[in-house]
Amino acid sequence: MSRRNDRGSSRSINYSASPLLASKTPMWRSKFIVASLAIAFAGLGARAAYVQVFGNDFFQRQGEVRFARTLELPANRGRVLDRNGLILASSVVAQSIWAIPEDVDKAHPKLRELAKLLEMPLSDLKKRLANDDKTFVWIKRQVDAPVAKQIAALDIKGIYQRREYKREYPEGEAAAHVVGFTNVEDRGQEGVELAFNRQLSGKNGSRRVIKDRLGRVVEDVRDVIPPLDGPDLQLSIDSKVQYFAYQKLREAVQTNKARAGSVVVLDAVSGEVLALANYPSFDPNRRRSLSGEQLRNRALTDSFEPGSTMKPFIAALALEKGLVKPTTPIQTAPGRIQIGGSSISDSHPHGVLTVNEVIQKSSNVGTVKLAMQMQPREMWESYAQAGFGQKPQLPFPGSVSGRLRPYKSWRPIEQATMSYGYGLSASLFQLAQAYTIFARDGELIPVSMLKTDAPAVGVRVFSAENAQAVRKMLEMATASGGTAPQAQTMGYSVGGKTGTARKQEGKGYAENKYRSFFVGLAPVDQPRIVVAVMVDEPNNGVYYGGLVAAPVFSETVQQTLRILGVQPDMNVKPQIVTELVEESF
């Protein structure tokens, strides 16, 4: 019954009662709507095809600009080793702190603690975080691992860490001028680090990734290109010799209240540089507030008038030209000589001296009399062949060539003064290399900062006989009656020459400022090493090279020969000499 009533009621609906239902819809409207929908879907399809197919490269680039990043994978810088494989420089992992300024709460209570850990004022930290437009800013590069852990524990939003490499130098200030250091970007700035920067650096790798707005890596978009680590570099330096030479030099500078000093130790067989030390120095691990005085590699960058250390070259040239023999007598009385209206004198009169004794007692008058028998060209050629006036063949930046003026411009007085080391200039390293002529029986040998196993092949300057004769003169200079008895070394025979030169000041020479130096070799019969020592402006009552520089030579020679395993060639102790022959300068 109810079903029939329901059917009846449905049939009785009157559509005409509603004006909307009663009105007749135009056919074009339906077609228009369907067509519009079709066109819209077609447009969407076309746009999708353009984005996905035809214009894909453009949109891919735009997406990469916004989210894709190429991360540099730094190569591990090669280690610097000494000749025995001990580490002089190496890279260790260090975290660098960076931030997204807009994400950091500037009022965060832990910012003060963060600034304390970074050892910077809170105001400086807030200043770096002040620019909200930046999405990346460095806070501090290469912090120590314990500090990085404490910073991570603070968990400050917007503060992040990035892994980098930090250079460490185990030998500290002793080898600072040899090894040098790198900057925060791991690029060499001084010393070997700069000279061999390209070789040590290796080649960085890369990783292409997609990052979110917080800098987090979402996914890799291509294969990782691994970094190529730099190879290790093995130097000729012996870290034990280097450390000992530096310690003795520092003691001499401090004891004599000097301004500075340098030591060079060369292997007379291979030409390798075993030590190159300067004082004052610096700690390459802590480089805040460094001065030029500390950074300067004085052994290579400072040139000076070498004084009496040039006299053995005049004696050797006189022997080479057949002008004299080692025993030829030379009258030096009354202790002075007139050259072109100028007077050259000895510290005190000696009378008649043999050529041997001229070098032993460092007579200016005797040396000038030898030199004036030669032509200026002959002296100039001999000095040039010994390396004076030419830059040492070392990769170090800043090496000087010194000064050796053309012989055609020499006046007689200049030829005379150049015979005993005034009127030309050289670095301590040039002096050390020049003395390899006497250590190698007349041959000047090339030098190397890298380890080598083969004996150096030299260039002949003097005959072996004459070089050996001068070597005996150098031995006499360190014996009783010579200018440097304090150069004598326990267990080893030594030979060398003192030098004491007034420092130039303006157009003249300072009254009370000197450079004291000593250059020598050991053992005398078969020299293994050449050692050169320079102390700048000793100011504690003594300034002669035999008193200031010779003791450093003695101690350095003894320790170096022991380290190299050279057998002692003397069974007696050095003589205790109380009288020192003052050198002329």
LINJO-V463686 format. One record per helix or strand. SS is the DSSP state (H for helix, E for strand). FROM is the first residue (numbers start at 1). LEN is the number of residues. If there is no record, write none. Layout:
# LINJO-V463686
<<SS FROM LEN> <SS FROM LEN>>
This chain:
# LINJO-V463686
<<H 2 10> <H 15 3> <H 19 4> <H 27 28> <H 56 12> <E 68 6> <E 80 2> <E 87 13> <H 101 3> <H 111 7> <H 122 7> <E 137 7> <H 145 10> <E 159 10> <H 172 8> <E 181 2> <E 188 3> <H 191 5> <H 197 5> <E 203 1> <E 205 7> <E 217 4> <E 225 1> <E 228 1> <E 233 3> <H 239 17> <E 260 8> <E 272 8> <H 292 4> <H 298 4> <E 303 2> <H 307 14> <E 329 3> <E 336 4> <E 342 4> <E 352 3> <H 355 6> <H 364 8> <H 376 10> <E 403 1> <H 407 3> <H 412 8> <E 425 3> <H 428 7> <H 436 4> <E 443 2> <E 448 1> <E 450 1> <E 459 2> <H 464 14> <H 485 3> <E 489 1> <E 492 1> <E 494 12> <E 508 15> <E 529 8> <H 545 4> <H 550 14>>
